[in-house]
Protein backbone atom coordinates (compact mmCIF):
# COMPACT_ATOMS: atom_id res chain seq x y z
CA UNK A 1 0.00 0.00 0.00
CA UNK A 2 1.28 3.46 -0.86
CA UNK A 3 0.18 6.89 0.18
CA UNK A 4 -2.35 8.70 -1.96
CA UNK A 5 -1.10 11.57 -4.10
CA UNK A 6 -3.60 13.73 -2.25
CA UNK A 7 -2.13 13.01 1.19
CA UNK A 8 -0.99 16.19 2.90
CA UNK A 9 1.81 15.01 5.19
CA UNK A 10 3.12 17.19 8.02
CA UNK A 11 6.06 16.02 10.13
CA UNK A 12 5.37 17.41 13.60
CA UNK A 13 8.95 17.00 14.91
CA UNK A 14 12.07 17.62 12.81
CA UNK A 15 15.39 19.40 13.13
CA UNK A 16 17.94 21.03 10.88
CA UNK A 17 20.97 18.83 10.27
CA UNK A 18 24.17 20.84 10.54
CA UNK A 19 27.38 19.22 11.84
CA UNK A 20 27.99 22.30 14.01
CA UNK A 21 24.70 21.72 15.84
CA UNK A 22 25.44 18.03 16.29
CA UNK A 23 28.80 18.86 17.87
CA UNK A 24 26.92 20.76 20.60
CA UNK A 25 24.80 17.66 21.31
CA UNK A 26 27.22 14.84 22.19
CA UNK A 27 24.40 13.00 24.00
CA UNK A 28 22.74 12.06 20.70
CA UNK A 29 25.70 10.20 19.13
CA UNK A 30 24.67 6.78 20.44
CA UNK A 31 21.02 7.36 19.45
CA UNK A 32 22.00 8.24 15.86
CA UNK A 33 24.31 5.22 15.68
CA UNK A 34 21.53 2.87 16.80
CA UNK A 35 19.16 4.48 14.29
CA UNK A 36 21.56 4.02 11.35
CA UNK A 37 22.06 7.75 10.84
CA UNK A 38 25.45 8.23 12.54
CA UNK A 39 27.03 9.40 9.25
CA UNK A 40 24.92 12.55 9.38
CA UNK A 41 26.69 13.67 12.55
CA UNK A 42 29.73 14.40 10.39
CA UNK A 43 28.25 15.28 7.02
CA UNK A 44 24.97 16.94 7.96
CA UNK A 45 22.44 17.97 5.33
CA UNK A 46 22.02 21.28 3.54
CA UNK A 47 18.61 22.92 3.36
CA UNK A 48 18.25 21.86 -0.27
CA UNK A 49 19.15 18.27 0.62
CA UNK A 50 16.43 18.28 3.28
CA UNK A 51 13.92 19.41 0.66
CA UNK A 52 15.08 16.56 -1.59
CA UNK A 53 14.55 14.10 1.28
CA UNK A 54 11.05 15.50 1.82
CA UNK A 55 10.20 15.19 -1.87
CA UNK A 56 11.40 11.57 -1.97
CA UNK A 57 9.21 10.75 1.02
CA UNK A 58 6.20 12.76 -0.16
CA UNK A 59 6.23 14.99 2.93
CA UNK A 60 4.61 18.37 2.45
CA UNK A 61 5.91 20.26 5.48
CA UNK A 62 8.40 19.90 8.33
CA UNK A 63 7.78 21.52 11.71
CA UNK A 64 11.41 22.54 12.12
CA UNK A 65 12.67 23.17 15.64
CA UNK A 66 15.37 25.44 16.99
CA UNK A 67 17.29 24.11 20.02
CA UNK A 68 18.73 25.71 23.14
CA UNK A 69 20.48 23.87 25.94
CA UNK A 70 21.97 25.02 29.28
CA UNK A 71 24.98 27.07 28.28
CA UNK A 72 23.93 28.23 24.84
CA UNK A 73 22.25 27.73 21.50
CA UNK A 74 22.46 24.52 19.49
CA UNK A 75 20.39 25.85 16.58
CA UNK A 76 19.25 29.47 16.91
CA UNK A 77 15.73 30.63 16.12
CA UNK A 78 17.22 32.93 13.47
CA UNK A 79 18.85 29.97 11.71
CA UNK A 80 15.49 28.21 11.48
CA UNK A 81 13.86 31.46 10.36
CA UNK A 82 16.29 31.68 7.45
CA UNK A 83 15.22 28.21 6.33
CA UNK A 84 11.51 29.05 6.66
CA UNK A 85 12.02 32.25 4.65
CA UNK A 86 13.67 30.30 1.83
CA UNK A 87 10.95 27.64 1.77
CA UNK A 88 7.84 29.06 3.43
CA UNK A 89 5.63 26.36 1.92
CA UNK A 90 7.81 23.51 3.21
CA UNK A 91 9.12 24.58 6.64
CA UNK A 92 7.39 25.99 9.72
CA UNK A 93 9.46 27.18 12.67
CA UNK A 94 9.18 25.96 16.26
CA UNK A 95 10.93 28.20 18.77
CA UNK A 96 13.48 27.37 21.43
CA UNK A 97 14.40 29.54 24.43
CA UNK A 98 16.78 29.67 27.37
CA UNK A 99 14.50 28.02 29.94
CA UNK A 100 16.50 29.15 32.95
CA UNK A 101 16.27 32.89 32.14
CA UNK A 102 12.50 33.41 32.31
CA UNK A 103 12.20 37.05 31.24
CA UNK A 104 14.63 36.60 28.36
CA UNK A 105 12.85 33.38 27.40
CA UNK A 106 9.41 34.99 27.23
CA UNK A 107 10.74 37.90 25.16
CA UNK A 108 12.51 35.55 22.75
CA UNK A 109 9.39 33.44 22.36
CA UNK A 110 7.30 36.49 21.55
CA UNK A 111 9.90 37.64 19.01
CA UNK A 112 10.00 34.22 17.37
CA UNK A 113 6.23 34.12 16.99
CA UNK A 114 5.44 37.75 16.14
CA UNK A 115 8.53 38.63 14.08
CA UNK A 116 9.69 35.28 12.68
CA UNK A 117 6.30 33.63 12.18
CA UNK A 118 6.96 30.57 14.35
CA UNK A 119 3.97 28.43 15.30
CA UNK A 120 4.97 26.74 18.58
CA UNK A 121 7.51 26.46 21.40
CA UNK A 122 9.50 23.31 22.15
CA UNK A 123 11.37 22.51 25.36
CA UNK A 124 12.97 19.08 25.81
CA UNK A 125 12.94 18.35 29.58
CA UNK A 126 15.87 15.91 29.75
CA UNK A 127 18.16 18.52 28.26
CA UNK A 128 17.47 20.81 31.24
CA UNK A 129 17.01 18.11 33.93
CA UNK A 130 13.69 19.81 34.72
CA UNK A 131 10.28 18.13 34.29
CA UNK A 132 7.49 20.20 32.69
CA UNK A 133 5.90 21.15 36.03
CA UNK A 134 9.07 23.02 37.06
CA UNK A 135 8.60 26.69 37.94
CA UNK A 136 10.80 27.87 35.05
CA UNK A 137 8.22 26.68 32.51
CA UNK A 138 5.25 28.55 33.95
CA UNK A 139 5.85 32.01 32.42
CA UNK A 140 6.26 30.32 29.04
CA UNK A 141 2.95 28.50 29.41
CA UNK A 142 1.17 31.78 30.05
CA UNK A 143 2.84 33.34 27.00
CA UNK A 144 1.94 30.32 24.82
CA UNK A 145 -1.71 30.77 25.83
CA UNK A 146 -1.52 34.51 25.08
CA UNK A 147 0.05 33.85 21.67
CA UNK A 148 -2.33 30.93 21.02
CA UNK A 149 0.45 28.50 20.13
CA UNK A 150 1.13 24.94 21.31
CA UNK A 151 3.79 23.93 23.78
CA UNK A 152 5.73 20.97 22.38
CA UNK A 153 7.76 18.66 24.58
CA UNK A 154 9.22 15.16 24.85
CA UNK A 155 7.65 12.28 26.76
CA UNK A 156 8.82 8.75 27.43
CA UNK A 157 12.26 7.38 28.11
CA UNK A 158 15.26 9.38 26.96
CA UNK A 159 17.02 7.90 23.92
CA UNK A 160 20.25 9.82 24.58
CA UNK A 161 22.19 8.71 27.64
CA UNK A 162 20.40 10.96 30.11
CA UNK A 163 17.91 10.19 32.92
CA UNK A 164 14.35 9.47 31.77
CA UNK A 165 12.35 10.62 34.79
CA UNK A 166 11.54 14.03 33.28
CA UNK A 167 9.65 12.25 30.47
CA UNK A 168 6.95 10.68 32.63
CA UNK A 169 3.47 11.85 31.53
CA UNK A 170 2.12 11.24 35.05
CA UNK A 171 2.51 13.18 37.22
CA UNK A 172 4.36 15.94 35.33
CA UNK A 173 2.41 16.59 32.14
CA UNK A 174 -0.89 15.76 33.80
CA UNK A 175 -0.22 18.44 36.41
CA UNK A 176 0.63 21.02 33.73
CA UNK A 177 -2.59 20.28 31.85
CA UNK A 178 -4.62 20.61 35.07
CA UNK A 179 -2.97 23.93 35.95
CA UNK A 180 -3.17 25.34 32.41
CA UNK A 181 -6.27 23.82 30.75
CA UNK A 182 -6.11 26.37 27.91
CA UNK A 183 -2.56 25.36 26.97
CA UNK A 184 -2.27 23.17 23.87
CA UNK A 185 0.38 20.51 24.58
CA UNK A 186 1.95 18.29 21.91
CA UNK A 187 3.83 15.45 23.58
CA UNK A 188 6.42 14.00 21.21
CA UNK A 189 8.05 10.55 21.18
CA UNK A 190 4.88 8.61 22.11
CA UNK A 191 5.66 8.20 25.81
CA UNK A 192 7.06 4.64 25.77
CA UNK A 193 7.33 2.82 28.20
CA UNK A 194 4.55 4.89 29.74
CA UNK A 195 2.41 4.74 26.60
CA UNK A 196 -0.77 3.93 28.52
CA UNK A 197 -0.14 6.89 30.81
CA UNK A 198 0.31 9.17 27.81
CA UNK A 199 -2.86 7.94 26.13
CA UNK A 200 -4.70 8.44 29.41
CA UNK A 201 -3.46 12.02 29.74
CA UNK A 202 -4.42 12.80 26.12
CA UNK A 203 -7.88 11.29 26.67
CA UNK A 204 -8.33 13.18 29.94
CA UNK A 205 -7.33 16.64 28.70
CA UNK A 206 -8.97 18.29 25.70
CA UNK A 207 -5.81 20.17 24.67
CA UNK A 208 -3.20 17.40 25.02
CA UNK A 209 -1.94 15.60 21.90
CA UNK A 210 0.66 12.93 21.07
CA UNK A 211 3.16 12.95 18.23
CA UNK A 212 4.86 9.76 17.08
CA UNK A 213 8.38 11.10 16.48
CA UNK A 214 11.51 9.03 17.19
CA UNK A 215 9.73 5.72 16.45
CA UNK A 216 9.44 3.99 13.09
CA UNK A 217 5.76 3.18 12.54
CA UNK A 218 6.39 -0.58 12.59
CA UNK A 219 7.35 -0.11 16.26
CA UNK A 220 4.34 1.97 17.34
CA UNK A 221 2.85 0.34 20.45
CA UNK A 222 -0.35 -1.58 19.58
CA UNK A 223 -2.39 0.43 22.10
CA UNK A 224 -1.36 3.67 20.37
CA UNK A 225 -2.47 2.36 16.96
CA UNK A 226 -5.79 1.31 18.52
CA UNK A 227 -6.15 4.80 20.04
CA UNK A 228 -5.42 6.40 16.65
CA UNK A 229 -8.09 4.29 14.98
CA UNK A 230 -10.81 4.80 17.59
CA UNK A 231 -11.36 7.45 20.26
CA UNK A 232 -8.03 9.20 19.60
CA UNK A 233 -8.50 9.94 15.89
CA UNK A 234 -8.10 13.68 16.48
CA UNK A 235 -5.30 13.37 19.02
CA UNK A 236 -2.26 11.81 17.31
CA UNK A 237 0.16 13.61 14.96
CA UNK A 238 2.70 12.04 12.61
CA UNK A 239 6.32 12.84 13.49
CA UNK A 240 9.77 11.47 12.65
CA UNK A 241 12.48 13.22 14.71
CA UNK A 242 14.33 13.74 11.40
CA UNK A 243 17.26 13.42 10.79
CA UNK A 244 17.45 10.66 13.41
CA UNK A 245 14.96 8.65 11.32
CA UNK A 246 14.57 8.48 7.57
CA UNK A 247 11.59 10.41 6.24
CA UNK A 248 11.02 7.84 3.50
CA UNK A 249 11.08 4.89 5.93
CA UNK A 250 8.63 6.62 8.25
CA UNK A 251 6.17 7.41 5.45
CA UNK A 252 6.44 3.92 3.90
CA UNK A 253 5.88 2.25 7.24
CA UNK A 254 2.97 4.58 8.06
CA UNK A 255 1.36 3.43 4.80
CA UNK A 256 1.88 -0.18 5.86
CA UNK A 257 -0.28 0.41 8.94
CA UNK A 258 -3.22 0.42 6.49
CA UNK A 259 -5.18 2.96 8.47
CA UNK A 260 -8.71 3.78 7.28
CA UNK A 261 -8.69 6.81 4.97
CA UNK A 262 -10.23 9.23 7.48
CA UNK A 263 -7.83 8.11 10.23
CA UNK A 264 -4.82 8.30 7.90
CA UNK A 265 -5.59 11.85 6.73
CA UNK A 266 -6.03 13.07 10.28
CA UNK A 267 -2.88 11.36 11.51
CA UNK A 268 -0.63 12.42 8.63
CA UNK A 269 -1.69 16.04 8.28
CA UNK A 270 -5.11 17.25 9.33
CA UNK A 271 -4.49 17.06 13.08
CA UNK A 272 -1.20 18.94 12.83
CA UNK A 273 -2.72 21.55 10.52
CA UNK A 274 -5.44 22.17 13.09
CA UNK A 275 -3.27 22.12 16.22
CA UNK A 276 -0.52 24.35 14.79
CA UNK A 277 -3.02 26.57 12.90
CA UNK A 278 -1.24 26.11 9.57
Legacy VTK file of the C-alpha trace (Angstrom):
# vtk DataFile Version 3.0
C-alpha trace
ASCII
DATASET POLYDATA
POINTS 278 float
0.000 0.000 0.000
1.281 3.464 -0.863
0.179 6.894 0.181
-2.355 8.703 -1.959
-1.103 11.566 -4.098
-3.601 13.725 -2.255
-2.133 13.010 1.193
-0.987 16.195 2.898
1.809 15.006 5.187
3.122 17.190 8.016
6.058 16.024 10.129
5.375 17.409 13.605
8.951 16.996 14.906
12.067 17.620 12.807
15.394 19.400 13.132
17.939 21.028 10.879
20.968 18.826 10.266
24.168 20.845 10.539
27.377 19.223 11.843
27.991 22.302 14.014
24.697 21.723 15.837
25.436 18.028 16.285
28.796 18.858 17.870
26.925 20.761 20.595
24.802 17.659 21.306
27.223 14.835 22.186
24.399 13.002 24.000
22.744 12.065 20.702
25.704 10.195 19.130
24.666 6.779 20.441
21.023 7.364 19.445
22.002 8.240 15.860
24.313 5.215 15.684
21.531 2.866 16.798
19.159 4.477 14.289
21.557 4.022 11.350
22.059 7.749 10.845
25.446 8.234 12.540
27.033 9.402 9.254
24.918 12.550 9.384
26.692 13.665 12.554
29.731 14.400 10.393
28.252 15.285 7.016
24.967 16.940 7.962
22.441 17.968 5.325
22.017 21.277 3.541
18.611 22.921 3.362
18.248 21.857 -0.269
19.150 18.269 0.625
16.432 18.277 3.284
13.925 19.411 0.658
15.083 16.557 -1.593
14.546 14.098 1.278
11.055 15.498 1.821
10.200 15.186 -1.867
11.396 11.575 -1.974
9.206 10.749 1.019
6.201 12.756 -0.156
6.231 14.988 2.933
4.610 18.371 2.455
5.914 20.260 5.480
8.396 19.904 8.335
7.785 21.518 11.707
11.412 22.541 12.120
12.668 23.167 15.644
15.369 25.438 16.991
17.293 24.110 20.025
18.734 25.712 23.144
20.480 23.873 25.944
21.966 25.021 29.275
24.981 27.066 28.280
23.928 28.230 24.840
22.254 27.732 21.501
22.457 24.524 19.491
20.390 25.846 16.585
19.251 29.466 16.905
15.732 30.633 16.118
17.217 32.930 13.473
18.848 29.969 11.706
15.488 28.205 11.485
13.858 31.456 10.358
16.295 31.683 7.452
15.221 28.210 6.334
11.513 29.047 6.660
12.022 32.249 4.646
13.673 30.299 1.828
10.952 27.640 1.771
7.844 29.060 3.428
5.629 26.357 1.917
7.809 23.510 3.215
9.122 24.575 6.639
7.394 25.986 9.720
9.461 27.176 12.674
9.181 25.957 16.260
10.930 28.195 18.767
13.481 27.371 21.433
14.403 29.539 24.426
16.781 29.665 27.368
14.497 28.025 29.940
16.501 29.150 32.954
16.268 32.886 32.138
12.498 33.407 32.309
12.200 37.049 31.243
14.626 36.605 28.363
12.845 33.383 27.396
9.410 34.995 27.230
10.740 37.898 25.164
12.510 35.554 22.745
9.390 33.442 22.357
7.303 36.487 21.554
9.903 37.644 19.005
10.002 34.220 17.369
6.231 34.120 16.985
5.443 37.745 16.143
8.534 38.629 14.080
9.688 35.278 12.679
6.298 33.635 12.180
6.958 30.569 14.347
3.966 28.426 15.305
4.966 26.735 18.582
7.505 26.456 21.404
9.496 23.308 22.153
11.368 22.511 25.361
12.975 19.079 25.814
12.942 18.348 29.576
15.865 15.908 29.753
18.156 18.524 28.255
17.474 20.806 31.240
17.011 18.113 33.928
13.690 19.808 34.722
10.280 18.132 34.287
7.487 20.202 32.691
5.903 21.154 36.030
9.073 23.017 37.062
8.604 26.692 37.937
10.795 27.869 35.048
8.219 26.675 32.505
5.253 28.549 33.951
5.849 32.007 32.420
6.264 30.319 29.045
2.954 28.499 29.411
1.171 31.781 30.053
2.840 33.337 26.998
1.936 30.324 24.816
-1.705 30.775 25.827
-1.522 34.506 25.082
0.048 33.852 21.671
-2.334 30.930 21.016
0.454 28.505 20.133
1.133 24.940 21.314
3.793 23.933 23.784
5.733 20.968 22.378
7.759 18.661 24.579
9.217 15.159 24.848
7.650 12.280 26.759
8.819 8.754 27.425
12.259 7.380 28.110
15.263 9.378 26.962
17.023 7.901 23.921
20.252 9.820 24.580
22.195 8.711 27.641
20.397 10.965 30.113
17.911 10.190 32.918
14.352 9.467 31.770
12.354 10.620 34.794
11.540 14.033 33.279
9.651 12.254 30.465
6.946 10.682 32.633
3.470 11.847 31.531
2.124 11.235 35.051
2.514 13.182 37.218
4.355 15.936 35.334
2.414 16.593 32.136
-0.891 15.760 33.797
-0.220 18.443 36.413
0.626 21.020 33.734
-2.595 20.278 31.847
-4.617 20.608 35.072
-2.966 23.927 35.950
-3.175 25.340 32.414
-6.268 23.816 30.752
-6.106 26.365 27.915
-2.559 25.355 26.966
-2.266 23.172 23.872
0.379 20.513 24.577
1.946 18.293 21.907
3.828 15.453 23.584
6.419 13.999 21.215
8.052 10.552 21.178
4.881 8.613 22.109
5.658 8.203 25.812
7.057 4.638 25.775
7.335 2.820 28.198
4.553 4.893 29.744
2.411 4.737 26.599
-0.770 3.930 28.518
-0.136 6.894 30.812
0.309 9.174 27.811
-2.857 7.941 26.126
-4.696 8.441 29.410
-3.456 12.016 29.736
-4.417 12.795 26.123
-7.878 11.287 26.670
-8.327 13.178 29.938
-7.334 16.638 28.702
-8.974 18.294 25.695
-5.815 20.166 24.674
-3.203 17.398 25.018
-1.940 15.599 21.895
0.655 12.931 21.069
3.163 12.946 18.234
4.864 9.760 17.081
8.375 11.105 16.483
11.507 9.029 17.190
9.734 5.716 16.446
9.444 3.994 13.094
5.758 3.182 12.542
6.385 -0.575 12.589
7.350 -0.111 16.257
4.336 1.966 17.336
2.852 0.341 20.448
-0.352 -1.576 19.584
-2.393 0.428 22.102
-1.362 3.669 20.366
-2.473 2.357 16.964
-5.793 1.310 18.524
-6.148 4.802 20.040
-5.421 6.398 16.646
-8.094 4.291 14.983
-10.809 4.802 17.589
-11.358 7.452 20.261
-8.029 9.196 19.599
-8.502 9.942 15.891
-8.098 13.685 16.480
-5.298 13.370 19.016
-2.256 11.812 17.311
0.159 13.606 14.964
2.702 12.044 12.612
6.323 12.838 13.493
9.766 11.470 12.653
12.477 13.223 14.705
14.330 13.741 11.396
17.260 13.418 10.791
17.453 10.656 13.405
14.963 8.649 11.324
14.573 8.476 7.566
11.591 10.410 6.241
11.024 7.840 3.505
11.076 4.889 5.928
8.633 6.620 8.249
6.173 7.405 5.445
6.435 3.924 3.897
5.877 2.250 7.243
2.973 4.575 8.064
1.363 3.427 4.799
1.880 -0.180 5.863
-0.282 0.412 8.940
-3.216 0.417 6.492
-5.181 2.963 8.473
-8.709 3.778 7.276
-8.688 6.814 4.969
-10.233 9.227 7.485
-7.830 8.111 10.231
-4.819 8.297 7.898
-5.592 11.851 6.730
-6.030 13.067 10.281
-2.876 11.358 11.514
-0.631 12.419 8.629
-1.688 16.038 8.279
-5.105 17.249 9.331
-4.489 17.065 13.076
-1.202 18.943 12.827
-2.719 21.546 10.518
-5.443 22.175 13.086
-3.266 22.117 16.221
-0.519 24.354 14.793
-3.022 26.569 12.895
-1.237 26.112 9.573
LINES 1 279
278 0 1 2 3 4 5 6 7 8 9 10 11 12 13 14 15 16 17 18 19 20 21 22 23 24 25 26 27 28 29 30 31 32 33 34 35 36 37 38 39 40 41 42 43 44 45 46 47 48 49 50 51 52 53 54 55 56 57 58 59 60 61 62 63 64 65 66 67 68 69 70 71 72 73 74 75 76 77 78 79 80 81 82 83 84 85 86 87 88 89 90 91 92 93 94 95 96 97 98 99 100 101 102 103 104 105 106 107 108 109 110 111 112 113 114 115 116 117 118 119 120 121 122 123 124 125 126 127 128 129 130 131 132 133 134 135 136 137 138 139 140 141 142 143 144 145 146 147 148 149 150 151 152 153 154 155 156 157 158 159 160 161 162 163 164 165 166 167 168 169 170 171 172 173 174 175 176 177 178 179 180 181 182 183 184 185 186 187 188 189 190 191 192 193 194 195 196 197 198 199 200 201 202 203 204 205 206 207 208 209 210 211 212 213 214 215 216 217 218 219 220 221 222 223 224 225 226 227 228 229 230 231 232 233 234 235 236 237 238 239 240 241 242 243 244 245 246 247 248 249 250 251 252 253 254 255 256 257 258 259 260 261 262 263 264 265 266 267 268 269 270 271 272 273 274 275 276 277
